[in-house]
Structures are given as C-alpha cells and as structure tokens.
Amino acid sequence: MRLNKKTYVRATLILIVSSLLLALLYPKREQARFKYRYTLNQPWRYEDVVIAPFDFDIRKSADKIQAEKSEIESTMIEYYTVQPQVYIQQKNRLTEAYNNDSLPGELINHSGYMRYLLDELEMIYTVGLIEERTDVQVSDTTQIYVIGTDNIAKSRTGADVLTQQQAYNRLLEDLPEGLDSLVLHQASISSYLAPNLYLDENKTDQMLEARKSAIEEVIGKVSKGEKIVGQGEEVTPEVFQKLESYRQAYEQMSVSKEEVVLQQIGIFLLITLLLTALLLYFVAFRKNVLADTQSLLFIFAFVVFFTGLTYLLVPLAPAVVYIIPYCMIAILVRIFIDSRTAFVTFLMTVLTSALIVPDQLEFIILNIVAGRIATVTLRNLSQRSDLIRTTFYVFITIVVTYIIYSVAMGTSLQDIRYIVLLYFAVNLVFLMFSYSMVYLVERGFGFVSNISLVELADINKPLLRRLSEVAPGTFQHSLNVSILSSAAIAKIGGDVQLIRSGALYHDIGKMRNPIYFTENQASGINPHDNLSYDESARLIIKHVTDGVEMAEKAKLPTQIIDFIRTHHGLGMTKYFYIQYKNSNPDKVIDETVFHYPGPNPSTKEQGVLMLADIVEASSRSLDDLTEEKLVNHVTKTVDGVVASGMLKNTPLTFRNIEIIKQVFIDKLRTMNHSRIKYPELKTTAATTEES
C-alpha cells in the first residue's frame, strides 16, 4: 500500500501532539534526581564505585525515627498545674461549717478534731490532690510533672501525690489517740477534698512535641571523597543508610531554571523517540493502520491516557502503578486491530510509563510477560467469558512472575511484599471493565468488534426477522451468500464474522419492494411486465440506497453499511439495459440510469461478498445442474467480475480468486446436491397364513 504525503503529515502531527501532552503531564522536578536504584541486602548492580562528591550527614531512616516517636508517645509524661485557691476554699468551707455548728456535735465539742483536720488538709494540699480520670490511671511509678506557683515544672511520680480516695483514707487512718474515725465519717469530710492538681493538656502536648523534635536524626557523617559502595558489594543496612542519606542530600540540592527547562526538553525528546519507534512500526508493517486516521487516533489516545495517568498518580502514590490496568491496551488493540500491533503498542506504553515508576526493571518485566499473555490468550472476543478467562490468565501470570522475580533478586519468601498481590487483584477488577470499554471505543472511534458482529448476526434481530417475514426469498439468498462468503474468506484469510454479518444485511433494502425481486415472486407473477425497462432498473437499483437508509436508521456499524453500498459496486443492471437497448436501437441511452451508485469494493471482505452475491443469485437460474455446468458457471461469473475491474481496489490476488472459485464450487455442489429418492411401498398378495 502506497501512502501519500498527507498521511505522513497527519501521523507526524498526532505524534508531536501526543509527545507534548505527555511532556506537560510529566511531573516537574525542582530538585536533582538520584540516578541509582538499590535494594537492602542485594548486590550493587552498577559498575560505578560510588564516591561521596560532598560532605553529608548519615541520617536515621524514616521508619527508625517513627519507631522512636511511637516509643515516646507510649511513655507520655503528663504535666499538671497547681491551683492553690482550692486549699483556701476548702479550708474556709470547713472553718465556716465549724463556726456555724454545721458539723456533728462530737466534732465541735472536741477541739482536737478541728486542729487535726486543718493540719491534715494543709499537708494533703501541699502534697497535691490529683484529679481522678477515666482515660488514664496514674500508678505509683507513673512519672508526671507538677508546675508550681513559681511556674517551674518538678518531676514527681504517682506515689508522691494523692487521689481523693487516698486522702480520705489517710484522714481516717492517721487519727491521733482519742479521736474517733466514725465522727469524721459522719461529718462527710470527703466533701472537703477537691483536686488541686489538674492536667494541663496544652503543656503536655507541647512537651511531647518537644521530646519528638529532640530526637537525634543524624547518626554519622560521610566526608567528600569517601567510598560509599562498589560494584558487586552487598548493600548492607549501614551501606543502605549511607545511600539513602546521599540520595536525600542529592535531591535536596536546588536546580536552576535552565536545568529544569533542559530536563523538560530531554523528557519531550525521549518520549518522542519512543513514540516514533511505534510510528515506524506502522510505516514498516501496518500501513493500513497508518492510513486510517481513526485507528491511529485510537492507538495514540490510549497510549497518552495510560502513560499520562501514570505520570499524574505515581508521584502521589507509587504503589498505584500496580493497579493501573495497562493490559487493557493490549486487549482493546487486539480486539479492533491485531495481536502484533496490540503488543507493540502495549510495549511502548509500558516503556513511556517506566520513565517515572520506582522500580523500572520490575515494572517492565512484569508488564511485558502479562501483556504477551493477554494478546496470546485473547484470540477472539465473541462473548464475555473470553475476556474473563484472559483477565484471570493475566492475573495468575503477573502474580507468579512477581514472586519469581522477587526470589531471583534475593528476596526471601517471608520478605516478599504480599500487599502487592492485593494491588494485582484490584488490577484484575479494572481489567474486567475492558468489556465495557469495547462499547465506548466502538462509539468513539467507529470500530466494530466481534461481540457486536455476533449480536448482529442473530436472525432474531428486528431487521433480519422482518426480512425473513417480508422477503423470505431474499432472506434465504442472504443466508446462502453468508455461507459462501464466510467459507471463502476463511480460506484466503480475512474477517469471517464481519463478512458473515455483512452478508446477512447486504440486501435488506429489498424489503421496501420485495415483489420486484424474482426470489420473492410466486405463481409466475412479475410486476416488471407492467413497467418500462428504465423504471424497472431504477426500482432494482433503489434497493441499495433503501438498504443504506434503513441501516443508518437502525444505527448499524459503518462497516456493515459499506457492504450494502458495495455489493453491486458501480455495476450495471444488464438485463434491463440490454432489453432497453434492444427495444430502442436508435435511441441515445443514458447509461447512468442502469448503473448502481457504488462505490466498488475496497476491502478483501467486500470483494468476496460481491462475488458470492453474484454467483449465488445467478446459480438459481441453472437447470439440470451438473458438475461441468457448475464449474463453468462459477468460473465464467467470477472471471467476468474480475475483468470488469470492479475488484481492482481490493487486495485480492489472482491466487485468492482461484481459491474463491474452488470454495464456491464445493459449497454450491453441497447446497444443490440431489436428495435420495425414497422407494414407494408396493402392494403384494397376501401370504397363505394371512389368507
């Protein structure tokens, strides 16, 4: 297939726009980017011997710092403030009750009780009466800080302070000789024991944060020129921490605006190179895709969508890379184009996405294996179970590959990140939505899938059911054409389901005037006898335009409508043309009246359908069908169509034509074979016994 300059210009424009979009979506980096990837307890895979280019501190890992913070939180130290007015209030209440004779008589009559209570209250409130809380129990060993009136926090333990119950018990147990605890109990002494130590939540939180902030993050130092790690050496925890500290210091280095711009240009050029490799594949092996704008837009749209999604989400949550269903690209392109194009497109999407993922090697290996499984197992999508089976194959493959890769890289089975398997399961769920995406792609890009074709070929569809009722002869003709054309295209290579569905619908326009077509006429009545030859030609030709109109109204796919337009091409209604010419030998004839509107077939499937239609229709007129007659008829009919030039725009070769002839002969022989003639039962004389 030769392509014009416009095709290449259009493809180049799509390529540049796609590259620009991805370069703009690629996250801007204001810091330098560390070029090494490494794993704890794994060998250093680079040839470089890493030498510190500058001094930097060795810092604790984020996990270590978080563990120390958690330990501080678990040993929280609370701060309490002293409220001296509480003692004064309770002392005044007790004195007032004593003066007002509100206390029991024994306590008032014996001055020793009052002196004891006043001394004990002073002592209790000096020690401190802590508030009792339900959320935290202060034990004897609990460390607390008490902020006195001088605003100085002093360390104390739970044993150094009293609760209300402890203070009350102390009052009753420490009574001097001669005083009765029952008198104090009757006086409700507990009502004068109110807490004077209250938790200061703000101060407690402030001091907690101060303790966290005081954690020492720096545990060492690496000097400029010091070796960090060399080729083949194990990345031990100490080396790992040095590398992490080096990476953090390196990435915190500021980058000039010129370097940022240069980096963006580099990203744009790198993405352009990868997409150019995809475009060159089309130039070399799939010129039909390159020439079809819809197909090209479909492929590049999905490459940009999945790669752009990666660029946007991975910086926010790196693990999302295992949730994005990249294999959906392989599945969709496989359904609408072919498996090789699907895998090449999928591969380029993975490579462009790998520019930002954390572990590039792991990402590429897992996806390449999974993508290949997707394109191999999904050979045909005609029902939902086909897709479900493929998605489970992909899931099992990627899980097994991930485990094998982890073990091969030296990770023990216990240390494998099994949470990643959950991400793969989410990926599986998303991948199943490919079935719904098929419908969206069909509507968005004008494609037709095998699923839709299988549904269209159901004879219970409204148009086909109506055709069988209104024009049963045409319906039977369409079935026969479907058998012939699908058998032929299967032999020479082509879309069997597409031509089968196209054959069933190619003559639906005859439903408007079924009686004017011989296969629907009965009892020898022919309405053409009452029409002029040019009027008859117009009615016959009109079934093409009527069929297109009915198909568009029924919203049939464009590929099916093209079969209706092209099954007669720019051919002529020869019968009426010859009759008209014989009847008007001296009249100038407008031949356009007798020509179908076309166009001629342009695809292999359209060409085969045209041949099957003509051969099947004309074979009905043959009497006493013999092998020789059948061969001569098929050969003459097919050669006549080829000689007319109506198939010159199709990719059919002379070898294809010969194969098609033989398939038609074999099928027509089977379809028109004579039935066995059953013998009649003769009446014989009755036997002796019957007599």
Secondary structure, DSSP 8 states (H G I E B T S, - for coil): ----HHHHHHHHHHHHHHHHHHHHHS---SB--------TTSB--SS--EE-SS-EEEE--HHHHHHHHHHHHHT--EEEEE-THHHHHHHHHHHHHHHTT-S-HHHHH-HHHHHHHHHHHHHHHHH-BB---SS----TT-EEEEE-TTS-EEEEEGGGSB-HHHHHHHHHHT--TT--HHHHHHTTGGGG----EEE-HHHHHHHHHHHHHTS--EEEEE-TT-EEE-TT-B--HHHHHHHHHHHHHHHTSB--HHHHHHHHHHHHHHHHHHHHHHHHHHHHH-HHHHH-HHHHHHHHHHHHHHHHHHHHHTTT-GGGGGTS-THHHHHHHHHHT-HHHHHHHHHHHHHHHTTT-SSHHHHHHHHHHHHHHHHHH-S--SSHHHHHHHHHHHHHHHHHHHHHHHHHTT--TTTS-THHHHHHHHHHHHHHTHHHHHHHHHHHH----HHHHHHHT-TTSHHHHHHHHH-HHHHHHHHHHHHHHHHHHHHH-S-HHHHHHHHHHTTGGGGSSGGGSGGG--TT--GGGGS-HHHHHHHHHHHHHHHHHHHHHTT--HHHHHHHHHSSTT-B-HHHHHHHHHH-TTS---GGGGB-------SHHHHHHHHHHHHHHHHTT-SS--HHHHHHHHHHHHHHHHHHTTTTTS---HHHHHHHHHHHHHHHHHHT---------------TTT-
